[in-house]
């Protein structure tokens, strides 16, 4: 049993140190970190405006629709947009290489 665990650990370490995995991780981080930072900035701007810019946020755009309501709905829209962008990006840039790496690790034919 200990041989299997040591073998798995070695395989894990080999994969983690491989150039293919490092490239995959680098590519993932170059997309996800900036996108996360952008969304957090957008979110905190919304929260700060809601707290400190009452006049601006309560400005009526039409009927009972205010700037705050539009910004709040924009949070939902941007969340769905980021999700769709990520899925499309991952389908093209991450998933094929991750699948190749998985086949290499598991020893399956591609």
N, CA, C and O of each residue as an XYZ file, in Angstrom:
440
protein
N       0.812     -1.186      0.000
C       0.000      0.000      0.000
C       0.857      1.251      0.000
O       0.522      2.225     -0.675
N       1.951      1.247      0.739
C       2.807      2.431      0.770
C       3.486      2.660     -0.579
O       3.808      3.797     -0.925
N       3.711      1.561     -1.359
C       4.311      1.733     -2.680
C       3.382      2.532     -3.593
O       3.841      3.378     -4.360
N       2.098      2.270     -3.512
C       1.125      2.975     -4.341
C       1.092      4.455     -3.967
O       1.067      5.320     -4.842
N       1.094      4.739     -2.688
C       1.047      6.131     -2.255
C       2.310      6.863     -2.690
O       2.231      8.004     -3.145
N       3.471      6.232     -2.559
C       4.713      6.867     -2.984
C       4.711      7.078     -4.497
O       5.186      8.105     -4.982
N       4.180      6.114     -5.237
C       4.103      6.246     -6.694
C       3.190      7.384     -7.107
O       3.506      8.135     -8.030
N       2.060      7.516     -6.429
C       1.137      8.614     -6.726
C       1.779      9.954     -6.409
O       1.644     10.913     -7.169
N       2.476     10.015     -5.287
C       3.119     11.259     -4.897
C       4.188     11.640     -5.912
O       4.314     12.812     -6.269
N       4.948     10.677     -6.372
C       5.978     10.934     -7.366
C       5.346     11.413     -8.665
O       5.839     12.361     -9.275
N       4.271     10.778     -9.096
C       3.586     11.207    -10.309
C       3.074     12.625    -10.144
O       3.217     13.446    -11.051
N       2.489     12.919     -9.017
C       1.993     14.273     -8.748
C       3.131     15.281     -8.820
O       2.992     16.333     -9.445
N       4.243     14.970     -8.193
C       5.383     15.888     -8.200
C       5.944     16.040     -9.607
O       6.318     17.142    -10.011
N       6.007     14.944    -10.356
C       6.488     15.016    -11.740
C       5.610     15.930    -12.576
O       6.110     16.751    -13.345
N       4.306     15.787    -12.426
C       3.369     16.625    -13.185
C       3.513     18.074    -12.761
O       3.562     18.969    -13.605
N       3.581     18.310    -11.475
C       3.673     19.672    -10.977
C       4.943     20.365    -11.477
O       4.935     21.577    -11.694
N       6.010     19.630    -11.658
C       7.275     20.209    -12.109
C       7.421     20.216    -13.633
O       8.391     20.769    -14.151
N       6.490     19.621    -14.347
C       6.625     19.532    -15.799
C       6.398     20.892    -16.452
O       5.600     21.690    -15.961
N       7.091     21.159    -17.548
C       6.909     22.427    -18.263
C       5.481     22.594    -18.804
O       4.962     23.709    -18.847
N       4.848     21.486    -19.216
C       3.477     21.579    -19.736
C       2.509     22.072    -18.658
O       1.663     22.927    -18.918
N       2.642     21.530    -17.461
C       1.770     21.947    -16.363
C       2.060     23.386    -15.954
O       1.138     24.151    -15.673
N       3.326     23.752    -15.919
C       3.699     25.122    -15.568
C       3.116     26.114    -16.568
O       2.632     27.177    -16.182
N       3.161     25.769    -17.840
C       2.585     26.634    -18.875
C       1.070     26.733    -18.716
O       0.499     27.815    -18.855
N       0.436     25.630    -18.431
C      -1.016     25.613    -18.230
C      -1.406     26.479    -17.031
O      -2.364     27.250    -17.095
N      -0.673     26.344    -15.965
C      -0.934     27.135    -14.761
C      -0.676     28.630    -15.021
O      -1.441     29.479    -14.563
N       0.391     28.946    -15.747
C       0.708     30.335    -16.076
C      -0.400     30.952    -16.930
O      -0.834     32.075    -16.673
N      -0.847     30.227    -17.928
C      -1.906     30.705    -18.807
C      -3.202     30.940    -18.019
O      -3.885     31.944    -18.222
N      -3.525     30.020    -17.135
C      -4.728     30.152    -16.293
C      -4.642     31.400    -15.420
O      -5.590     32.182    -15.352
N      -3.515     31.581    -14.761
C      -3.353     32.712    -13.851
C      -3.348     34.047    -14.588
O      -3.845     35.044    -14.065
N      -2.789     34.074    -15.801
C      -2.755     35.322    -16.568
C      -4.153     35.775    -16.973
O      -4.350     36.957    -17.252
N      -5.112     34.887    -17.012
C      -6.487     35.258    -17.313
C      -7.279     35.522    -16.036
O      -7.954     36.545    -15.919
N      -7.197     34.613    -15.096
C      -8.071     34.657    -13.928
C      -7.729     35.795    -12.971
O      -8.638     36.468    -12.484
N      -6.471     36.029    -12.692
C      -6.126     37.069    -11.717
C      -6.549     38.470    -12.185
O      -7.173     39.194    -11.410
N      -6.235     38.875    -13.415
C      -6.707     40.199    -13.844
C      -8.231     40.296    -13.900
O      -8.799     41.329    -13.544
N      -8.890     39.236    -14.341
C     -10.348     39.267    -14.412
C     -10.956     39.387    -13.013
O     -11.933     40.109    -12.819
N     -10.389     38.695    -12.060
C     -10.860     38.786    -10.676
C     -10.631     40.186    -10.122
O     -11.510     40.756     -9.476
N      -9.453     40.735    -10.375
C      -9.153     42.095     -9.899
C     -10.110     43.106    -10.521
O     -10.608     43.993     -9.828
N     -10.368     42.983    -11.796
C     -11.286     43.887    -12.474
C     -12.685     43.811    -11.859
O     -13.310     44.840    -11.603
N     -13.170     42.601    -11.626
C     -14.497     42.458    -11.044
C     -14.539     43.019     -9.627
O     -15.509     43.684     -9.263
N     -13.512     42.768     -8.823
C     -13.503     43.276     -7.453
C     -13.484     44.803     -7.421
O     -14.147     45.417     -6.585
N     -12.727     45.413     -8.328
C     -12.722     46.871     -8.405
C     -14.114     47.375     -8.743
O     -14.611     48.303     -8.106
N     -14.746     46.770     -9.743
C     -16.107     47.140    -10.146
C     -17.067     46.984     -8.972
O     -17.914     47.850     -8.749
N     -16.947     45.900     -8.226
C     -17.828     45.654     -7.085
C     -17.615     46.699     -5.989
O     -18.581     47.256     -5.467
N     -16.354     46.966     -5.639
C     -16.084     47.920     -4.566
C     -16.443     49.349     -4.962
O     -16.848     50.139     -4.109
N     -16.302     49.690     -6.223
C     -16.761     51.003     -6.686
C     -18.267     51.120     -6.466
O     -18.756     52.150     -6.001
N     -18.988     50.070     -6.801
C     -20.442     50.059     -6.587
C     -20.782     50.236     -5.104
O     -21.648     51.038     -4.753
N     -20.109     49.499     -4.251
C     -20.379     49.580     -2.812
C     -20.022     50.963     -2.267
O     -20.780     51.539     -1.488
N     -18.873     51.491     -2.675
C     -18.464     52.813     -2.191
C     -19.394     53.905     -2.693
O     -19.729     54.824     -1.946
N     -19.810     53.818     -3.937
C     -20.769     54.799     -4.455
C     -22.092     54.712     -3.700
O     -22.699     55.734     -3.378
N     -22.533     53.494     -3.423
C     -23.789     53.326     -2.691
C     -23.692     53.931     -1.290
O     -24.680     54.442     -0.763
N     -22.512     53.874     -0.695
C     -22.354     54.380      0.665
C     -22.082     55.883      0.712
O     -22.592     56.576      1.592
N     -21.282     56.390     -0.226
C     -20.833     57.778     -0.122
C     -21.409     58.726     -1.182
O     -21.257     59.939     -1.038
N     -22.044     58.239     -2.213
C     -22.578     59.108     -3.274
C     -24.088     58.923     -3.379
O     -24.607     58.498     -4.411
N     -24.778     59.248     -2.294
C     -26.229     59.034     -2.250
C     -26.955     59.814     -3.343
O     -27.874     59.299     -3.979
N     -26.536     61.056     -3.555
C     -27.189     61.882     -4.566
C     -27.069     61.283     -5.964
O     -28.043     61.233     -6.716
N     -25.877     60.834     -6.297
C     -25.656     60.245     -7.615
C     -26.408     58.928     -7.772
O     -27.063     58.692     -8.787
N     -26.306     58.085     -6.769
C     -26.931     56.759     -6.868
C     -28.454     56.827     -6.814
O     -29.129     55.942     -7.339
N     -29.000     57.858     -6.190
C     -30.461     57.958     -6.112
C     -31.051     58.751     -7.273
O     -32.262     58.963     -7.333
N     -30.203     59.183     -8.186
C     -30.677     59.917     -9.362
C     -31.577     59.010    -10.199
O     -31.193     57.897    -10.558
N     -32.779     59.499    -10.503
C     -33.739     58.698    -11.277
C     -33.420     58.798    -12.759
O     -33.255     59.883    -13.315
N     -33.339     57.631    -13.376
C     -33.051     57.549    -14.804
C     -34.353     57.560    -15.586
O     -34.434     58.165    -16.655
N     -35.349     56.909    -15.069
C     -36.663     56.863    -15.697
C     -37.638     56.169    -14.767
O     -37.373     55.057    -14.311
N     -38.757     56.805    -14.480
C     -39.717     56.196    -13.555
C     -39.096     56.022    -12.188
O     -38.555     56.971    -11.621
N     -39.170     54.819    -11.658
C     -38.546     54.507    -10.369
C     -37.177     53.846    -10.519
O     -36.630     53.312     -9.554
N     -36.636     53.882    -11.709
C     -35.321     53.277    -11.978
C     -34.238     54.290    -11.619
O     -34.203     55.394    -12.162
N     -33.353     53.902    -10.695
C     -32.258     54.785    -10.277
C     -30.929     54.263    -10.794
O     -30.829     53.133    -11.272
N     -29.917     55.103    -10.688
C     -28.557     54.706    -11.072
C     -28.124     53.509    -10.224
O     -27.495     52.587    -10.743
N     -28.446     53.508     -8.947
C     -28.072     52.402     -8.054
C     -28.669     51.084     -8.523
O     -28.004     50.049     -8.493
N     -29.929     51.124     -8.959
C     -30.568     49.905     -9.451
C     -29.868     49.408    -10.712
O     -29.643     48.208    -10.866
N     -29.529     50.314    -11.604
C     -28.829     49.922    -12.832
C     -27.445     49.345    -12.522
O     -27.034     48.351    -13.122
N     -26.732     49.970    -11.586
C     -25.423     49.434    -11.192
C     -25.564     48.068    -10.534
O     -24.759     47.170    -10.778
N     -26.586     47.913     -9.701
C     -26.818     46.617     -9.046
C     -27.119     45.530    -10.063
O     -26.587     44.424     -9.972
N     -27.972     45.844    -11.030
C     -28.252     44.875    -12.090
C     -26.995     44.621    -12.934
O     -26.773     43.517    -13.432
N     -26.189     45.661    -13.076
C     -24.921     45.506    -13.796
C     -23.990     44.506    -13.125
O     -23.201     43.843    -13.798
N     -24.078     44.395    -11.806
C     -23.279     43.393    -11.094
C     -23.660     41.979    -11.540
O     -22.794     41.132    -11.759
N     -24.961     41.739    -11.669
C     -25.409     40.419    -12.123
C     -25.000     40.175    -13.565
O     -24.519     39.095    -13.909
N     -25.193     41.177    -14.400
C     -24.851     41.044    -15.818
C     -23.354     40.779    -15.972
O     -22.953     39.912    -16.749
N     -22.533     41.519    -15.237
C     -21.083     41.329    -15.367
C     -20.655     39.955    -14.848
O     -19.722     39.357    -15.384
N     -21.320     39.455    -13.822
C     -20.997     38.116    -13.319
C     -21.264     37.059    -14.385
O     -20.433     36.182    -14.620
N     -22.421     37.146    -15.023
C     -22.735     36.189    -16.090
C     -21.811     36.370    -17.289
O     -21.395     35.391    -17.908
N     -21.488     37.626    -17.618
C     -20.595     37.885    -18.751
C     -19.205     37.307    -18.485
O     -18.619     36.669    -19.359
N     -18.681     37.528    -17.287
C     -17.357     36.987    -16.949
C     -17.377     35.467    -17.015
O     -16.428     34.853    -17.504
N     -18.443     34.862    -16.530
C     -18.556     33.399    -16.585
C     -18.555     32.910    -18.025
O     -17.850     31.957    -18.354
N     -19.332     33.549    -18.880
C     -19.382     33.129    -20.290
C     -18.034     33.341    -20.981
O     -17.591     32.496    -21.759
N     -17.390     34.464    -20.696
C     -16.071     34.731    -21.287
C     -15.075     33.678    -20.829
O     -14.306     33.157    -21.637
N     -15.084     33.361    -19.538
C     -14.148     32.358    -19.031
C     -14.391     30.989    -19.656
O     -13.440     30.311    -20.043
N     -15.639     30.581    -19.759
C     -15.946     29.258    -20.323
C     -15.454     29.178    -21.769
O     -14.826     28.193    -22.158
N     -15.735     30.195    -22.551
C     -15.270     30.193    -23.953
C     -13.754     30.178    -24.020
O     -13.167     29.445    -24.816
N     -13.116     30.996    -23.176
C     -11.664     31.063    -23.165
C     -11.063     29.718    -22.736
O     -10.125     29.232    -23.368
N     -11.591     29.125    -21.680
C     -11.067     27.851    -21.177
C     -11.278     26.735    -22.196
O     -10.413     25.874    -22.353
N     -12.413     26.739    -22.887
C     -12.656     25.730    -23.910
C     -11.587     25.771    -25.001
O     -11.192     24.732    -25.529
N     -11.125     26.972    -25.334
C     -10.131     27.109    -26.400
C      -8.692     27.017    -25.908
O      -7.850     26.418    -26.577
N      -8.392     27.607    -24.738
C      -7.000     27.780    -24.331
C      -6.518     26.860    -23.212
O      -5.313     26.659    -23.064
N      -7.420     26.305    -22.430
C      -7.008     25.491    -21.283
C      -7.385     24.024    -21.461
O      -6.542     23.139    -21.309
N      -8.633     23.772    -21.778
C      -9.147     22.405    -21.798
C      -8.401     21.459    -22.741
O      -8.117     20.332    -22.338
N      -8.068     21.854    -23.977
C      -7.351     20.904    -24.842
C      -5.991     20.488    -24.264
O      -5.634     19.310    -24.291
N      -5.244     21.457    -23.746
C      -3.937     21.123    -23.168
C      -4.078     20.353    -21.859
O      -3.267     19.473    -21.569
N      -5.092     20.671    -21.071
C      -5.326     19.918    -19.835
C      -5.708     18.477    -20.152
O      -5.306     17.552    -19.447
N      -6.475     18.295    -21.204
C      -6.862     16.939    -21.622
C      -5.636     16.142    -22.079
O      -5.500     14.967    -21.738
N      -4.758     16.768    -22.840
C      -3.512     16.100    -23.266
C      -2.679     15.697    -22.055
O      -2.160     14.583    -21.982
N      -2.561     16.616    -21.116
C      -1.781     16.338    -19.912
C      -2.404     15.194    -19.123
O      -1.693     14.329    -18.611
N      -3.716     15.188    -19.024
C      -4.409     14.097    -18.319
C      -4.132     12.763    -18.994
O      -3.882     11.768    -18.314
N      -4.172     12.730    -20.309
C      -3.910     11.479    -21.036
C      -2.465     11.033    -20.826
O      -2.197      9.837    -20.704
N      -1.543     11.978    -20.784
C      -0.141     11.621    -20.531
C       0.024     11.014    -19.144
O       0.754     10.038    -18.969
N      -0.643     11.583    -18.176
C      -0.520     11.121    -16.794
C      -1.152      9.743    -16.627
O      -0.581      8.851    -15.999
N      -2.341      9.588    -17.203
C      -3.065      8.323    -17.037
C      -2.616      7.257    -18.015
O      -3.003      6.096    -17.882
N      -1.816      7.625    -18.984
C      -1.308      6.654    -19.941
C      -2.338      6.183    -20.951
O      -2.212      5.093    -21.509
N      -3.359      7.004    -21.189
C      -4.397      6.646    -22.148
C      -4.011      7.162    -23.536
O      -3.295      8.155    -23.664
N      -4.493      6.477    -24.565
C      -4.247      6.997    -25.910
C      -5.033      8.283    -26.128
O      -6.134      8.450    -25.601
N      -4.458      9.184    -26.906
C      -5.114     10.471    -27.159
C      -6.063     10.303    -28.269
O      -6.733     11.259    -28.659
